[in-house]
Structures are given as C-alpha cells and as structure tokens.
Amino acid sequence: MAKLERNFFQAKRDLDKITNEVNSLEKELADLGAKYEEAMAEQKKLSDEAAIMERRLIAADKLISGLGSEETRWVQNRKLCYEKCIFGQVIKALSCN
C-alpha cells in the first residue's frame, strides 16, 4: 500500500510538472501567435505603402516624360517668339527710316 501511495504521489508530481510545462508552452505559443499577427499586419501595411509608392513613381515618371517632350516644344516656341520679336524690331526700325 505504501508503494502504491509513493507511485501515486510520484505520478501526481510528474503530472503537475508536465501540466506546468504545457501551460508554459501554451502561453509561449499565444505570445508567438500575437507577434505573428502583428508582423503580418505590419507586412500588409508596408506592402500597401509600397504599392502606393510604386503608383506614385509611375505617375511621376509619366509626368517627367511628358514634361521632357514639352521642353522641346517650349524651346521651339521661345525661338519662334524671339525670331518674331527680332523680325518685329527690324520692321519697326526699317519703317522709321
């Protein structure tokens, strides 16, 4: 009978030890799950921000490309205006004589 009691108490101690270990592991698992959810939320936020930045970069590139062709047109217009201005001044100067 004493041997059965010793076995019972040893089994109870072993069970308590294993129960504590399981509880500790469950808490660690819950903490890791929370950290995983936070990391996934952060990853989604960064992914969304990256997509927005990529769209802005594409729009900026299109704008810069468009303005590059406008520069050519503006240079041509400036030359034309300058020529018209000089032509006007020449006509004006000739008409005064």
C-alpha positions, 0 to 999 in steps of 0.5 A, a space after each residue: 500500500 505504501 508503494 502504491 501511495 509513493 507511485 501515486 504521489 510520484 505520478 501526481 508530481 510528474 503530472 503537475 510538472 508536465 501540466 506546468 510545462 504545457 501551460 508554459 508552452 501554451 502561453 509561449 505559443 499565444 505570445 508567438 501567435 500575437 507577434 505573428 499577427 502583428 508582423 503580418 499586419 505590419 507586412 500588409 501595411 508596408 506592402 500597401 505603402 509600397 504599392 502606393 509608392 510604386 503608383 506614385 513613381 509611375 505617375 511621376 515618371 509619366 509626368 517627367 516624360 511628358 514634361 521632357 517632350 514639352 521642353 522641346 516644344 517650349 524651346 521651339 516656341 521661345 525661338 519662334 517668339 524671339 525670331 518674331 520679336 527680332 523680325 518685329 524690331 527690324 520692321 519697326 526700325 526699317 519703317 522709321 527710316 
